[in-house]
Amino acid sequence: MATSQETKWNAVLVDAQRRLPAGRCFAQEAFTSDRYRPVLVKLNELRADTFYWFDAMTVSALFDAVVEYAARYAKRLTVSHIAPRRLQHIAAKLDQVCVLVGNRPGKELLQGARLQCRNTTGTPLSRYRIVLVEGTAPLLFIVREQRSRCLGFLTADVDVIEEVADDIEALLRGMGRRLDAFERLGKLHQTTQRVARELESYSRRLQLTVERAHRRPELLTPARFGRIVAQAIRKMEQLKEIPRRALRTMGKPRC
């Protein structure tokens, strides 16, 4: 039976899909391929904490769906790239709204007790689109613009959301040069997918070896069996080294 949070999550995805034409309701899973072909996922089947490549139209649909979700369930909202008229409408329903703007706010953004504008000019945040919902049902949609596409993810994980919120506040105060939580989660997802691909490839090769042995058991000599076991041990060590290398890379400061 679906929990209340799962129901709300599914409602956001369905709402986003409803905002798109029928042929545009897909995202490409990042760092993943199926025999060198991109893996496309329906919008209403997106998984939490998984990185995807989105086009501009899909980003807008998800952005609007999460903002609508915030108007229903949130107490506080941090948001970027939103129309002033819609912002004033949303702000009336929330306890507090923080708007990340790329320049000085115009007269239409009247700041007050509920509405606060923060300038992202000259910070790494200028490359991101963010909807961060805080309250009893937190939700985060964040993407980074990379040429013609955007890389990002959705999450309802409280710890991740709090971590991203802390990173945003630090960058706005001039402390730091990157959104650490986003970078680290991206590296983790990339590493996980690489291990999965290596395992899948090795499993296919091992399966072929077993099938040949069944057909021609006389070929599976003790020496050949020893080589297969030795190869398996080396492969396991190589797979262990992938996350270790990623962790070492994540620990290095960027210039």
C-alpha positions as a Markdown table, in Angstrom:
| # | Residue | x | y | z |
|---|---|---|---|---|
| 1 | Met | 0.0 | 0.0 | 0.0 |
| 2 | Ala | 1.4 | 3.4 | -1.0 |
| 3 | Thr | 2.3 | 5.8 | 1.8 |
| 4 | Ser | 1.0 | 9.4 | 1.9 |
| 5 | Gln | 4.5 | 10.7 | 0.7 |
| 6 | Glu | 4.5 | 8.2 | -2.2 |
| 7 | Thr | 1.1 | 9.3 | -3.2 |
| 8 | Lys | 2.2 | 12.9 | -3.2 |
| 9 | Trp | 5.3 | 12.0 | -5.1 |
| 10 | Asn | 3.3 | 10.2 | -7.8 |
| 11 | Ala | 0.9 | 13.1 | -8.0 |
| 12 | Val | 3.8 | 15.5 | -8.8 |
| 13 | Leu | 5.1 | 13.3 | -11.6 |
| 14 | Val | 1.6 | 12.8 | -13.1 |
| 15 | Asp | 1.1 | 16.6 | -12.9 |
| 16 | Ala | 4.4 | 17.2 | -14.7 |
| 17 | Gln | 3.6 | 14.7 | -17.4 |
| 18 | Arg | 0.2 | 16.3 | -17.9 |
| 19 | Arg | 1.9 | 19.6 | -18.7 |
| 20 | Leu | 3.9 | 18.1 | -21.6 |
| 21 | Pro | 2.9 | 16.9 | -25.1 |
| 22 | Ala | 2.5 | 13.1 | -25.4 |
| 23 | Gly | 5.8 | 12.6 | -27.2 |
| 24 | Arg | 7.9 | 14.6 | -24.7 |
| 25 | Cys | 7.2 | 12.7 | -21.5 |
| 26 | Phe | 10.6 | 11.1 | -21.2 |
| 27 | Ala | 13.9 | 11.8 | -19.4 |
| 28 | Gln | 17.3 | 10.1 | -20.1 |
| 29 | Glu | 18.9 | 8.4 | -17.2 |
| 30 | Ala | 22.3 | 9.9 | -16.6 |
| 31 | Phe | 25.6 | 7.9 | -16.6 |
| 32 | Thr | 23.7 | 4.9 | -17.9 |
| 33 | Ser | 23.4 | 3.0 | -21.2 |
| 34 | Asp | 21.9 | -0.2 | -22.4 |
| 35 | Arg | 24.4 | -1.7 | -24.8 |
| 36 | Tyr | 25.6 | 1.8 | -25.7 |
| 37 | Arg | 22.1 | 3.1 | -26.2 |
| 38 | Pro | 20.5 | 5.8 | -23.9 |
| 39 | Val | 18.1 | 4.6 | -21.3 |
| 40 | Leu | 14.8 | 6.6 | -21.5 |
| 41 | Val | 12.4 | 6.7 | -18.6 |
| 42 | Lys | 8.7 | 7.9 | -18.6 |
| 43 | Leu | 8.2 | 11.0 | -16.5 |
| 44 | Asn | 5.7 | 9.3 | -14.2 |
| 45 | Glu | 8.3 | 6.5 | -13.5 |
| 46 | Leu | 11.2 | 8.7 | -12.4 |
| 47 | Arg | 13.0 | 7.3 | -9.4 |
| 48 | Ala | 14.0 | 9.4 | -6.4 |
| 49 | Asp | 17.7 | 10.4 | -6.0 |
| 50 | Thr | 18.5 | 9.3 | -9.5 |
| 51 | Phe | 20.2 | 11.7 | -11.9 |
| 52 | Tyr | 18.6 | 12.3 | -15.3 |
| 53 | Trp | 19.1 | 14.5 | -18.4 |
| 54 | Phe | 16.2 | 16.8 | -19.0 |
| 55 | Asp | 15.3 | 19.1 | -21.9 |
| 56 | Ala | 14.1 | 22.6 | -21.2 |
| 57 | Met | 10.5 | 21.8 | -21.7 |
| 58 | Thr | 10.6 | 18.9 | -19.2 |
| 59 | Val | 12.4 | 21.0 | -16.6 |
| 60 | Ser | 9.7 | 23.6 | -16.8 |
| 61 | Ala | 7.0 | 21.0 | -16.4 |
| 62 | Leu | 8.6 | 19.5 | -13.3 |
| 63 | Phe | 9.5 | 22.9 | -12.0 |
| 64 | Asp | 5.8 | 24.1 | -12.2 |
| 65 | Ala | 4.5 | 20.8 | -10.8 |
| 66 | Val | 6.8 | 21.0 | -7.7 |
| 67 | Val | 5.9 | 24.7 | -7.2 |
| 68 | Glu | 2.2 | 23.7 | -7.3 |
| 69 | Tyr | 3.0 | 20.9 | -4.8 |
| 70 | Ala | 4.6 | 23.6 | -2.5 |
| 71 | Ala | 1.5 | 25.7 | -2.6 |
| 72 | Arg | -0.5 | 22.8 | -1.2 |
| 73 | Tyr | 1.9 | 21.2 | 1.3 |
| 74 | Ala | 4.8 | 23.5 | 2.1 |
| 75 | Lys | 5.6 | 26.0 | 4.8 |
| 76 | Arg | 8.8 | 27.4 | 3.3 |
| 77 | Leu | 10.0 | 27.5 | -0.3 |
| 78 | Thr | 13.3 | 28.3 | -2.0 |
| 79 | Val | 12.8 | 28.8 | -5.7 |
| 80 | Ser | 14.6 | 30.3 | -8.7 |
| 81 | His | 13.4 | 31.4 | -12.2 |
| 82 | Ile | 9.8 | 32.0 | -11.4 |
| 83 | Ala | 7.4 | 34.5 | -12.9 |
| 84 | Pro | 6.7 | 37.5 | -10.5 |
| 85 | Arg | 2.9 | 37.2 | -10.8 |
| 86 | Arg | 2.9 | 33.5 | -9.9 |
| 87 | Leu | 5.4 | 34.1 | -7.1 |
| 88 | Gln | 3.1 | 36.6 | -5.4 |
| 89 | His | 0.2 | 34.1 | -5.7 |
| 90 | Ile | 2.3 | 31.3 | -4.1 |
| 91 | Ala | 3.8 | 33.6 | -1.4 |
| 92 | Ala | 0.3 | 34.3 | -0.1 |
| 93 | Lys | -0.1 | 30.6 | 0.8 |
| 94 | Leu | 3.3 | 30.0 | 2.5 |
| 95 | Asp | 5.0 | 31.1 | 5.7 |
| 96 | Gln | 8.2 | 32.1 | 3.8 |
| 97 | Val | 9.5 | 32.2 | 0.3 |
| 98 | Cys | 13.1 | 32.8 | -0.7 |
| 99 | Val | 13.6 | 33.7 | -4.4 |
| 100 | Leu | 17.0 | 33.2 | -6.0 |
| 101 | Val | 17.4 | 35.9 | -8.6 |
| 102 | Gly | 20.2 | 36.6 | -11.1 |
| 103 | Asn | 20.1 | 40.3 | -10.6 |
| 104 | Arg | 18.5 | 43.0 | -8.5 |
| 105 | Pro | 14.8 | 42.2 | -8.0 |
| 106 | Gly | 12.4 | 44.4 | -9.9 |
| 107 | Lys | 9.6 | 46.5 | -8.4 |
| 108 | Glu | 7.2 | 43.6 | -9.0 |
| 109 | Leu | 9.0 | 41.5 | -6.4 |
| 110 | Leu | 7.9 | 43.3 | -3.3 |
| 111 | Gln | 9.9 | 41.9 | -0.4 |
| 112 | Gly | 8.3 | 41.5 | 3.0 |
| 113 | Ala | 8.0 | 39.2 | 6.0 |
| 114 | Arg | 7.0 | 36.3 | 3.7 |
| 115 | Leu | 9.1 | 37.1 | 0.6 |
| 116 | Gln | 12.8 | 37.4 | 0.5 |
| 117 | Cys | 15.1 | 37.8 | -2.6 |
| 118 | Arg | 18.7 | 36.6 | -2.7 |
| 119 | Asn | 21.1 | 37.6 | -5.5 |
| 120 | Thr | 22.9 | 34.7 | -7.1 |
| 121 | Thr | 25.0 | 36.8 | -9.5 |
| 122 | Gly | 28.7 | 35.6 | -9.4 |
| 123 | Thr | 27.9 | 32.4 | -7.5 |
| 124 | Pro | 27.6 | 28.8 | -8.8 |
| 125 | Leu | 23.9 | 29.0 | -8.1 |
| 126 | Ser | 23.4 | 31.0 | -11.3 |
| 127 | Arg | 23.7 | 27.7 | -13.3 |
| 128 | Tyr | 21.0 | 25.9 | -11.3 |
| 129 | Arg | 17.2 | 25.8 | -11.3 |
| 130 | Ile | 16.0 | 25.0 | -7.9 |
| 131 | Val | 12.7 | 24.3 | -6.2 |
| 132 | Leu | 13.3 | 23.4 | -2.5 |
| 133 | Val | 10.2 | 22.6 | -0.5 |
| 134 | Glu | 10.5 | 22.6 | 3.3 |
| 135 | Gly | 7.8 | 21.5 | 5.8 |
| 136 | Thr | 6.1 | 18.3 | 6.8 |
| 137 | Ala | 6.4 | 16.9 | 3.2 |
| 138 | Pro | 9.7 | 18.2 | 1.9 |
| 139 | Leu | 10.6 | 17.9 | -1.8 |
| 140 | Leu | 13.5 | 19.0 | -3.9 |
| 141 | Phe | 13.9 | 19.4 | -7.7 |
| 142 | Ile | 17.3 | 20.7 | -8.8 |
| 143 | Val | 19.0 | 20.8 | -12.2 |
| 144 | Arg | 22.2 | 22.3 | -13.5 |
| 145 | Glu | 22.2 | 23.8 | -16.9 |
| 146 | Gln | 24.8 | 22.2 | -19.2 |
| 147 | Arg | 24.6 | 23.5 | -22.8 |
| 148 | Ser | 21.3 | 22.4 | -24.3 |
| 149 | Arg | 20.3 | 20.1 | -21.5 |
| 150 | Cys | 20.0 | 20.0 | -17.8 |
| 151 | Leu | 21.3 | 17.4 | -15.3 |
| 152 | Gly | 19.5 | 16.9 | -12.1 |
| 153 | Phe | 17.2 | 14.9 | -9.8 |
| 154 | Leu | 14.2 | 14.8 | -7.6 |
| 155 | Thr | 14.3 | 13.8 | -4.0 |
| 156 | Ala | 12.1 | 13.6 | -0.9 |
| 157 | Asp | 15.0 | 12.6 | 1.4 |
| 158 | Val | 15.0 | 15.0 | 4.3 |
| 159 | Asp | 18.8 | 14.7 | 4.9 |
| 160 | Val | 19.6 | 15.5 | 1.2 |
| 161 | Ile | 17.2 | 18.4 | 1.2 |
| 162 | Glu | 18.7 | 19.9 | 4.4 |
| 163 | Glu | 22.2 | 19.4 | 3.0 |
| 164 | Val | 21.4 | 21.2 | -0.2 |
| 165 | Ala | 19.7 | 24.0 | 1.7 |
| 166 | Asp | 22.8 | 24.4 | 3.8 |
| 167 | Asp | 25.0 | 24.5 | 0.7 |
| 168 | Ile | 22.7 | 27.1 | -0.9 |
| 169 | Glu | 23.0 | 29.3 | 2.2 |
| 170 | Ala | 26.8 | 28.9 | 2.3 |
| 171 | Leu | 27.1 | 29.9 | -1.4 |
| 172 | Leu | 24.9 | 32.9 | -0.9 |
| 173 | Arg | 27.2 | 34.1 | 1.9 |
| 174 | Gly | 30.2 | 33.7 | -0.4 |
| 175 | Met | 31.5 | 30.5 | 1.4 |
| 176 | Gly | 32.4 | 27.9 | -1.2 |
| 177 | Arg | 32.7 | 27.5 | -4.9 |
| 178 | Arg | 30.3 | 24.7 | -5.7 |
| 179 | Leu | 27.1 | 23.0 | -4.6 |
| 180 | Asp | 28.9 | 20.2 | -2.7 |
| 181 | Ala | 25.8 | 18.0 | -2.1 |
| 182 | Phe | 24.9 | 18.0 | -5.8 |
| 183 | Glu | 28.4 | 17.2 | -6.9 |
| 184 | Arg | 28.8 | 14.4 | -4.4 |
| 185 | Leu | 25.5 | 12.8 | -5.2 |
| 186 | Gly | 26.3 | 13.0 | -8.9 |
| 187 | Lys | 29.6 | 11.3 | -8.4 |
| 188 | Leu | 27.9 | 8.6 | -6.2 |
| 189 | His | 25.3 | 7.9 | -8.9 |
| 190 | Gln | 27.9 | 7.8 | -11.6 |
| 191 | Thr | 30.0 | 5.4 | -9.6 |
| 192 | Thr | 27.0 | 3.1 | -8.9 |
| 193 | Gln | 26.1 | 3.0 | -12.5 |
| 194 | Arg | 29.6 | 2.2 | -13.6 |
| 195 | Val | 29.8 | -0.7 | -11.1 |
| 196 | Ala | 26.4 | -2.0 | -12.3 |
| 197 | Arg | 27.6 | -1.9 | -16.0 |
| 198 | Glu | 30.8 | -3.7 | -15.1 |
| 199 | Leu | 28.9 | -6.4 | -13.2 |
| 200 | Glu | 26.4 | -6.8 | -16.0 |
| 201 | Ser | 29.2 | -7.1 | -18.7 |
| 202 | Tyr | 31.2 | -9.6 | -16.6 |
| 203 | Ser | 28.0 | -11.6 | -15.8 |
| 204 | Arg | 27.3 | -12.0 | -19.5 |
| 205 | Arg | 30.8 | -13.2 | -20.2 |
| 206 | Leu | 30.7 | -15.6 | -17.3 |
| 207 | Gln | 27.4 | -17.0 | -18.4 |
| 208 | Leu | 28.8 | -17.7 | -21.9 |
| 209 | Thr | 31.7 | -19.5 | -20.3 |
| 210 | Val | 29.3 | -21.7 | -18.2 |
| 211 | Glu | 27.2 | -22.4 | -21.3 |
| 212 | Arg | 30.3 | -23.6 | -23.3 |
| 213 | Ala | 31.4 | -25.7 | -20.4 |
| 214 | His | 27.9 | -27.5 | -20.4 |
| 215 | Arg | 28.2 | -28.1 | -24.1 |
| 216 | Arg | 31.9 | -29.3 | -24.0 |
| 217 | Pro | 32.7 | -30.3 | -20.4 |
| 218 | Glu | 36.0 | -31.8 | -21.5 |
| 219 | Leu | 37.2 | -28.3 | -22.2 |
| 220 | Leu | 36.8 | -27.2 | -18.6 |
| 221 | Thr | 40.2 | -28.5 | -17.4 |
| 222 | Pro | 41.5 | -27.8 | -13.8 |
| 223 | Ala | 43.9 | -25.3 | -15.3 |
| 224 | Arg | 41.1 | -23.5 | -17.2 |
| 225 | Phe | 38.9 | -23.5 | -14.1 |
| 226 | Gly | 41.7 | -22.0 | -12.1 |
| 227 | Arg | 42.1 | -19.2 | -14.6 |
| 228 | Ile | 38.3 | -18.4 | -14.5 |
| 229 | Val | 38.4 | -18.2 | -10.7 |
| 230 | Ala | 41.5 | -16.0 | -10.8 |
| 231 | Gln | 39.8 | -13.7 | -13.3 |
| 232 | Ala | 36.7 | -13.5 | -11.0 |
| 233 | Ile | 38.9 | -12.5 | -8.1 |
| 234 | Arg | 40.7 | -9.8 | -10.1 |
| 235 | Lys | 37.4 | -8.4 | -11.4 |
| 236 | Met | 36.0 | -8.2 | -7.8 |
| 237 | Glu | 39.1 | -6.2 | -6.8 |
| 238 | Gln | 38.7 | -3.9 | -9.7 |
| 239 | Leu | 35.0 | -3.3 | -8.8 |
| 240 | Lys | 36.0 | -2.5 | -5.2 |
| 241 | Glu | 38.5 | 0.1 | -6.5 |
| 242 | Ile | 35.9 | 2.0 | -8.5 |
| 243 | Pro | 34.1 | 3.5 | -5.4 |
| 244 | Arg | 37.4 | 3.9 | -3.6 |
| 245 | Arg | 38.7 | 6.0 | -6.5 |
| 246 | Ala | 35.5 | 8.0 | -6.6 |
| 247 | Leu | 35.8 | 8.7 | -2.8 |
| 248 | Arg | 39.3 | 9.9 | -3.2 |
| 249 | Thr | 38.3 | 12.2 | -6.1 |
| 250 | Met | 35.4 | 13.6 | -4.0 |
| 251 | Gly | 37.8 | 14.4 | -1.2 |
| 252 | Lys | 40.1 | 16.6 | -3.4 |
| 253 | Pro | 39.4 | 20.3 | -3.5 |
| 254 | Arg | 38.6 | 21.8 | -6.9 |
| 255 | Cys | 40.6 | 24.7 | -8.2 |
